[in-house]
Amino acid sequence: MDQGMTTTTFEIAGQRIVRQLGVVRGITVRSRSLVGNIGAAFQILFGGNISLYTQLCERARQEAFEIMVSHAEAIGANAVLGVRYDATSVASAVSEVLAYGTAAVVERT
């Protein structure tokens, strides 16, 4: 699926929704490694962006997004509308990231 066919809005300019196929989602659960926690602890001491955690979060979001897109493609969609993210702490140092949206079939107008 083309990246331009995923959007946080409920329409895509120049495209007409032919059929909505329902909610699709991508879920990933990630934990921080001991080495990552130690490295992040040093970054915390100096303040500012904690790049090790930023990278972990970005990888988790990207993975959840890719799973969501795969789910949409598997049911015949060529677009995902209303894309959203959610994150939840499952346990100490373990987080779930969820990407979800509405799978749709669209065509050029």
OpenMM code with the backbone's topology and positions (N, CA, C; nanometers):
from openmm import Vec3, app, unit

residues = "MET ASP GLN GLY MET THR THR THR THR PHE GLU ILE ALA GLY GLN ARG ILE VAL ARG GLN LEU GLY VAL VAL ARG GLY ILE THR VAL ARG SER ARG SER LEU VAL GLY ASN ILE GLY ALA ALA PHE GLN ILE LEU PHE GLY GLY ASN ILE SER LEU TYR THR GLN LEU CYS GLU ARG ALA ARG GLN GLU ALA PHE GLU ILE MET VAL SER HIS ALA GLU ALA ILE GLY ALA ASN ALA VAL LEU GLY VAL ARG TYR ASP ALA THR SER VAL ALA SER ALA VAL SER GLU VAL LEU ALA TYR GLY THR ALA ALA VAL VAL GLU ARG THR".split()
positions = [
    Vec3(0.0858, -0.1178, 0.0000),
    Vec3(0.0000, 0.0000, 0.0000),
    Vec3(0.0900, 0.1236, 0.0000),
    Vec3(0.0573, 0.2167, -0.0853),
    Vec3(0.1293, 0.3429, -0.0948),
    Vec3(0.1114, 0.4216, 0.0355),
    Vec3(0.2203, 0.4800, 0.0888),
    Vec3(0.2133, 0.5579, 0.2128),
    Vec3(0.1106, 0.6705, 0.2039),
    Vec3(0.0882, 0.7240, 0.0837),
    Vec3(-0.0091, 0.8304, 0.0656),
    Vec3(-0.1534, 0.7832, 0.0823),
    Vec3(-0.1714, 0.6533, 0.0928),
    Vec3(-0.3056, 0.5966, 0.1073),
    Vec3(-0.3378, 0.5660, 0.2535),
    Vec3(-0.2579, 0.6166, 0.3431),
    Vec3(-0.2893, 0.6098, 0.4864),
    Vec3(-0.2975, 0.7530, 0.5357),
    Vec3(-0.3984, 0.7819, 0.6155),
    Vec3(-0.4179, 0.9199, 0.6591),
    Vec3(-0.4914, 0.9247, 0.7923),
    Vec3(-0.4700, 1.0317, 0.8646),
    Vec3(-0.5433, 1.0523, 0.9900),
    Vec3(-0.6807, 1.1128, 0.9632),
    Vec3(-0.7039, 1.1580, 0.8410),
    Vec3(-0.8344, 1.2134, 0.8048),
    Vec3(-0.9262, 1.1002, 0.7585),
    Vec3(-1.0504, 1.1343, 0.7274),
    Vec3(-1.1466, 1.0320, 0.6871),
    Vec3(-1.1775, 1.0386, 0.5384),
    Vec3(-1.0906, 1.1051, 0.4643),
    Vec3(-1.0994, 1.1080, 0.3188),
    Vec3(-0.9609, 1.1371, 0.2639),
    Vec3(-0.9414, 1.1037, 0.1368),
    Vec3(-0.8145, 1.1302, 0.0699),
    Vec3(-0.8477, 1.2146, -0.0524),
    Vec3(-0.7844, 1.3294, -0.0637),
    Vec3(-0.8110, 1.4206, -0.1759),
    Vec3(-0.7907, 1.3481, -0.3085),
    Vec3(-0.8868, 1.3652, -0.3983),
    Vec3(-0.8767, 1.3026, -0.5299),
    Vec3(-0.9187, 1.1568, -0.5327),
    Vec3(-0.9648, 1.1050, -0.4186),
    Vec3(-1.0064, 0.9644, -0.4099),
    Vec3(-1.1505, 0.9573, -0.3610),
    Vec3(-1.2223, 0.8590, -0.4088),
    Vec3(-1.3593, 0.8341, -0.3648),
    Vec3(-1.3622, 0.7008, -0.2919),
    Vec3(-1.4277, 0.6996, -0.1763),
    Vec3(-1.4390, 0.5743, -0.0997),
    Vec3(-1.5433, 0.4869, -0.1687),
    Vec3(-1.4999, 0.3700, -0.2125),
    Vec3(-1.5882, 0.2745, -0.2785),
    Vec3(-1.6523, 0.1828, -0.1754),
    Vec3(-1.5711, 0.1426, -0.0767),
    Vec3(-1.6196, 0.0484, 0.0238),
    Vec3(-1.5339, 0.0592, 0.1499),
    Vec3(-1.5978, 0.0600, 0.2651),
    Vec3(-1.5266, 0.0530, 0.3925),
    Vec3(-1.5278, -0.0925, 0.4382),
    Vec3(-1.4123, -0.1413, 0.4803),
    Vec3(-1.3983, -0.2822, 0.5163),
    Vec3(-1.3914, -0.3060, 0.6665),
    Vec3(-1.3927, -0.1997, 0.7458),
    Vec3(-1.3903, -0.2137, 0.8907),
    Vec3(-1.2576, -0.1749, 0.9534),
    Vec3(-1.2530, -0.1909, 1.0823),
    Vec3(-1.1353, -0.1519, 1.1609),
    Vec3(-1.0224, -0.2525, 1.1407),
    Vec3(-0.9032, -0.1984, 1.1214),
    Vec3(-0.7814, -0.2803, 1.1168),
    Vec3(-0.6881, -0.2280, 1.2238),
    Vec3(-0.6007, -0.3150, 1.2719),
    Vec3(-0.5105, -0.2740, 1.3792),
    Vec3(-0.3780, -0.3462, 1.3673),
    Vec3(-0.2790, -0.2847, 1.4260),
    Vec3(-0.1469, -0.3441, 1.4390),
    Vec3(-0.1032, -0.3244, 1.5825),
    Vec3(-0.0639, -0.4325, 1.6464),
    Vec3(-0.0244, -0.4258, 1.7874),
    Vec3(0.1160, -0.4820, 1.8021),
    Vec3(0.1976, -0.4120, 1.8787),
    Vec3(0.3285, -0.4641, 1.9149),
    Vec3(0.3507, -0.4379, 2.0637),
    Vec3(0.4200, -0.5274, 2.1277),
    Vec3(0.4529, -0.5121, 2.2696),
    Vec3(0.6050, -0.5140, 2.2799),
    Vec3(0.6588, -0.4113, 2.3404),
    Vec3(0.8038, -0.3955, 2.3486),
    Vec3(0.8481, -0.3761, 2.4929),
    Vec3(0.9711, -0.4192, 2.5198),
    Vec3(1.0305, -0.3936, 2.6513),
    Vec3(1.1653, -0.3258, 2.6310),
    Vec3(1.2073, -0.2564, 2.7323),
    Vec3(1.3387, -0.1938, 2.7292),
    Vec3(1.4402, -0.2963, 2.7797),
    Vec3(1.5536, -0.3017, 2.7135),
    Vec3(1.6588, -0.3938, 2.7568),
    Vec3(1.7347, -0.3341, 2.8752),
    Vec3(1.8045, -0.4182, 2.9472),
    Vec3(1.8869, -0.3726, 3.0593),
    Vec3(1.9927, -0.2746, 3.0108),
    Vec3(2.0574, -0.3068, 2.8993),
    Vec3(2.1608, -0.2178, 2.8437),
    Vec3(2.0977, -0.0843, 2.8034),
    Vec3(1.9783, -0.0895, 2.7409),
    Vec3(1.9084, 0.0330, 2.7025),
    Vec3(1.8728, 0.1173, 2.8228),
    Vec3(1.8295, 0.0522, 2.9305),
    Vec3(1.7949, 0.1253, 3.0526),
    Vec3(1.9168, 0.1941, 3.1134),
    Vec3(2.0284, 0.1274, 3.1106),
    Vec3(2.1516, 0.1864, 3.1659),
    Vec3(2.1946, 0.3060, 3.0811),
    Vec3(2.1916, 0.2884, 2.9488),
    Vec3(2.2278, 0.3990, 2.8587),
    Vec3(2.1340, 0.5170, 2.8760),
    Vec3(2.0045, 0.4884, 2.8892),
    Vec3(1.9058, 0.5949, 2.9074),
    Vec3(1.9262, 0.6650, 3.0415),
    Vec3(1.9664, 0.5903, 3.1428),
    Vec3(1.9900, 0.6494, 3.2751),
    Vec3(2.1004, 0.7562, 3.2664),
    Vec3(2.2038, 0.7284, 3.1871),
    Vec3(2.3096, 0.8281, 3.1676),
    Vec3(2.2552, 0.9509, 3.0951),
    Vec3(2.1688, 0.9291, 2.9959),
    Vec3(2.1108, 1.0427, 2.9237),
    Vec3(2.0209, 1.1248, 3.0163),
    Vec3(1.9502, 1.0594, 3.1059),
    Vec3(1.8620, 1.1286, 3.2001),
    Vec3(1.9435, 1.2219, 3.2895),
    Vec3(2.0633, 1.1768, 3.3290),
    Vec3(2.1486, 1.2588, 3.4146),
    Vec3(2.1805, 1.3941, 3.3519),
    Vec3(2.1939, 1.3966, 3.2194),
    Vec3(2.2323, 1.5191, 3.1507),
    Vec3(2.1125, 1.5976, 3.0972),
    Vec3(1.9922, 1.5395, 3.1066),
    Vec3(1.8709, 1.6084, 3.0618),
    Vec3(1.8555, 1.6069, 2.9104),
    Vec3(1.7443, 1.6616, 2.8657),
    Vec3(1.7181, 1.6687, 2.7224),
    Vec3(1.6516, 1.5431, 2.6690),
    Vec3(1.6577, 1.5291, 2.5380),
    Vec3(1.5970, 1.4153, 2.4701),
    Vec3(1.6676, 1.2857, 2.5086),
    Vec3(1.5910, 1.1863, 2.5439),
    Vec3(1.6473, 1.0554, 2.5786),
    Vec3(1.6363, 0.9705, 2.4521),
    Vec3(1.7387, 0.9807, 2.3673),
    Vec3(1.7332, 0.9245, 2.2325),
    Vec3(1.7134, 0.7734, 2.2314),
    Vec3(1.7631, 0.7020, 2.3302),
    Vec3(1.7438, 0.5564, 2.3324),
    Vec3(1.5959, 0.5210, 2.3456),
    Vec3(1.5230, 0.5945, 2.4275),
    Vec3(1.3794, 0.5700, 2.4414),
    Vec3(1.3039, 0.6206, 2.3194),
    Vec3(1.3495, 0.7322, 2.2635),
    Vec3(1.2863, 0.7846, 2.1422),
    Vec3(1.2958, 0.6822, 2.0300),
    Vec3(1.4128, 0.6226, 2.0122),
    Vec3(1.4324, 0.5212, 1.9080),
    Vec3(1.3451, 0.3986, 1.9327),
    Vec3(1.3348, 0.3553, 2.0581),
    Vec3(1.2508, 0.2410, 2.0931),
    Vec3(1.1049, 0.2703, 2.0595),
    Vec3(1.0578, 0.3876, 2.0969),
    Vec3(0.9183, 0.4256, 2.0698),
    Vec3(0.8925, 0.4348, 1.9204),
    Vec3(0.9857, 0.4937, 1.8471),
    Vec3(0.9679, 0.5064, 1.7026),
    Vec3(0.9641, 0.3692, 1.6356),
    Vec3(1.0511, 0.2778, 1.6771),
    Vec3(1.0491, 0.1424, 1.6199),
    Vec3(0.9171, 0.0731, 1.6503),
    Vec3(0.8666, 0.0894, 1.7717),
    Vec3(0.7392, 0.0264, 1.8100),
    Vec3(0.6247, 0.0833, 1.7275),
    Vec3(0.6208, 0.2150, 1.7093),
    Vec3(0.5141, 0.2767, 1.6287),
    Vec3(0.5217, 0.2304, 1.4840),
    Vec3(0.6425, 0.2255, 1.4286),
    Vec3(0.6603, 0.1824, 1.2898),
    Vec3(0.6153, 0.0374, 1.2723),
    Vec3(0.6519, -0.0475, 1.3665),
    Vec3(0.6119, -0.1883, 1.3588),
    Vec3(0.4605, -0.2027, 1.3678),
    Vec3(0.3974, -0.1317, 1.4599),
    Vec3(0.2512, -0.1373, 1.4735),
    Vec3(0.1846, -0.0878, 1.3458),
    Vec3(0.2385, 0.0195, 1.2865),
    Vec3(0.1846, 0.0742, 1.1619),
    Vec3(0.1940, -0.0287, 1.0495),
    Vec3(0.3096, -0.0933, 1.0360),
    Vec3(0.3300, -0.1917, 0.9293),
    Vec3(0.2365, -0.3118, 0.9459),
    Vec3(0.2134, -0.3545, 1.0689),
    Vec3(0.1204, -0.4648, 1.0948),
    Vec3(-0.0213, -0.4234, 1.0564),
    Vec3(-0.0591, -0.2997, 1.0906),
    Vec3(-0.1921, -0.2486, 1.0551),
    Vec3(-0.2104, -0.2468, 0.9030),
    Vec3(-0.1117, -0.1961, 0.8308),
    Vec3(-0.1198, -0.1903, 0.6849),
    Vec3(-0.1294, -0.3308, 0.6264),
    Vec3(-0.0527, -0.4242, 0.6791),
    Vec3(-0.0594, -0.5635, 0.6322),
    Vec3(-0.1977, -0.6225, 0.6546),
    Vec3(-0.2566, -0.5929, 0.7704),
    Vec3(-0.3921, -0.6393, 0.8014),
    Vec3(-0.4904, -0.5823, 0.6992),
    Vec3(-0.4777, -0.4539, 0.6666),
    Vec3(-0.5660, -0.3899, 0.5685),
    Vec3(-0.5511, -0.4542, 0.4313),
    Vec3(-0.4283, -0.4744, 0.3890),
    Vec3(-0.4043, -0.5367, 0.2585),
    Vec3(-0.4604, -0.6782, 0.2536),
    Vec3(-0.4496, -0.7507, 0.3636),
    Vec3(-0.4978, -0.8893, 0.3684),
    Vec3(-0.6486, -0.8991, 0.3481),
    Vec3(-0.7220, -0.7926, 0.3827),
    Vec3(-0.8672, -0.7974, 0.3637),
    Vec3(-0.9113, -0.7220, 0.2384),
    Vec3(-0.8140, -0.6821, 0.1551),
    Vec3(-0.8461, -0.6230, 0.0261),
    Vec3(-0.8498, -0.4721, 0.0199),
    Vec3(-0.8013, -0.4041, 0.1223),
    Vec3(-0.8022, -0.2571, 0.1241),
    Vec3(-0.6831, -0.2015, 0.0465),
    Vec3(-0.7021, -0.0823, -0.0086),
    Vec3(-0.5891, -0.0109, -0.0678),
    Vec3(-0.5664, 0.1236, 0.0019),
    Vec3(-0.6385, 0.1437, 0.1158),
    Vec3(-0.6225, 0.2661, 0.1945),
    Vec3(-0.6636, 0.2384, 0.3391),
    Vec3(-0.6080, 0.3188, 0.4305),
    Vec3(-0.6502, 0.3156, 0.5713),
    Vec3(-0.6776, 0.4598, 0.6123),
    Vec3(-0.7993, 0.4831, 0.6577),
    Vec3(-0.8444, 0.6172, 0.6946),
    Vec3(-0.8543, 0.6298, 0.8466),
    Vec3(-0.8436, 0.7532, 0.8952),
    Vec3(-0.8602, 0.7786, 1.0383),
    Vec3(-0.7564, 0.7077, 1.1243),
    Vec3(-0.6327, 0.7014, 1.0779),
    Vec3(-0.5268, 0.6301, 1.1509),
    Vec3(-0.4991, 0.6979, 1.2846),
    Vec3(-0.4901, 0.6170, 1.3877),
    Vec3(-0.4609, 0.6646, 1.5233),
    Vec3(-0.3601, 0.5706, 1.5889),
    Vec3(-0.2940, 0.6212, 1.6923),
    Vec3(-0.2027, 0.5416, 1.7740),
    Vec3(-0.2488, 0.5467, 1.9194),
    Vec3(-0.2198, 0.4418, 1.9915),
    Vec3(-0.2452, 0.4380, 2.1350),
    Vec3(-0.1311, 0.3590, 2.1974),
    Vec3(-0.0972, 0.3901, 2.3194),
    Vec3(0.0087, 0.3170, 2.3900),
    Vec3(-0.0367, 0.2909, 2.5328),
    Vec3(-0.0011, 0.1752, 2.5833),
    Vec3(-0.0391, 0.1349, 2.7182),
    Vec3(0.0787, 0.0652, 2.7843),
    Vec3(0.0979, 0.0915, 2.9103),
    Vec3(0.1979, 0.0194, 2.9881),
    Vec3(0.1358, -0.1122, 3.0341),
    Vec3(0.1937, -0.2239, 2.9920),
    Vec3(0.1409, -0.3562, 3.0243),
    Vec3(0.1971, -0.4050, 3.1574),
    Vec3(0.3248, -0.3815, 3.1781),
    Vec3(0.3942, -0.4205, 3.3014),
    Vec3(0.5134, -0.3262, 3.3149),
    Vec3(0.5856, -0.3398, 3.4217),
    Vec3(0.7035, -0.2566, 3.4409),
    Vec3(0.7991, -0.2750, 3.3235),
    Vec3(0.8311, -0.1662, 3.2558),
    Vec3(0.9239, -0.1638, 3.1424),
    Vec3(0.8700, -0.2362, 3.0191),
    Vec3(0.7384, -0.2625, 3.0133),
    Vec3(0.6772, -0.3276, 2.8970),
    Vec3(0.5607, -0.2411, 2.8491),
    Vec3(0.5629, -0.2052, 2.7211),
    Vec3(0.4588, -0.1198, 2.6648),
    Vec3(0.3981, -0.1823, 2.5399),
    Vec3(0.2693, -0.1572, 2.5235),
    Vec3(0.1973, -0.1977, 2.4036),
    Vec3(0.1754, -0.0733, 2.3188),
    Vec3(0.1963, -0.0841, 2.1893),
    Vec3(0.1644, 0.0233, 2.0971),
    Vec3(0.0640, -0.0320, 1.9969),
    Vec3(-0.0442, 0.0422, 1.9774),
    Vec3(-0.1520, 0.0027, 1.8889),
    Vec3(-0.1685, 0.1088, 1.7812),
    Vec3(-0.1707, 0.0669, 1.6559),
    Vec3(-0.2055, 0.1549, 1.5442),
    Vec3(-0.3361, 0.1004, 1.4885),
    Vec3(-0.4334, 0.1899, 1.4634),
    Vec3(-0.5618, 0.1412, 1.4111),
    Vec3(-0.6248, 0.2439, 1.3201),
    Vec3(-0.7141, 0.1979, 1.2357),
    Vec3(-0.7834, 0.2850, 1.1423),
    Vec3(-0.8918, 0.2063, 1.0709),
    Vec3(-0.9541, 0.2689, 0.9733),
    Vec3(-1.0593, 0.2059, 0.8947),
    Vec3(-1.0044, 0.1669, 0.7591),
    Vec3(-1.0061, 0.0377, 0.7295),
    Vec3(-0.9627, -0.0110, 0.6003),
    Vec3(-1.0680, 0.0246, 0.4964),
    Vec3(-1.0231, 0.0666, 0.3795),
    Vec3(-1.1162, 0.1060, 0.2749),
    Vec3(-1.0601, 0.0733, 0.1366),
    Vec3(-1.1529, 0.0634, 0.0429),
    Vec3(-1.1176, 0.0553, -0.0978),
    Vec3(-1.1519, 0.1913, -0.1567),
    Vec3(-1.0539, 0.2558, -0.2172),
    Vec3(-1.0753, 0.3873, -0.2770),
    Vec3(-1.0352, 0.3827, -0.4233),
    Vec3(-1.0905, 0.4769, -0.4995),
    Vec3(-1.0507, 0.4908, -0.6403),
    Vec3(-1.0448, 0.6378, -0.6754),
    Vec3(-0.9661, 0.6695, -0.7773),
    Vec3(-0.9514, 0.8092, -0.8215),
    Vec3(-1.0845, 0.8642, -0.8691),
    Vec3(-1.1078, 0.9916, -0.8378),
    Vec3(-1.2313, 1.0560, -0.8857),
    Vec3(-1.2067, 1.1223, -1.0188),
] * unit.nanometer
topology = app.Topology()
chain = topology.addChain("A")
for resn in residues:
    res = topology.addResidue(resn, chain)
    for name in ("N", "CA", "C"):
        topology.addAtom(name, app.Element.getBySymbol(name[0]), res)
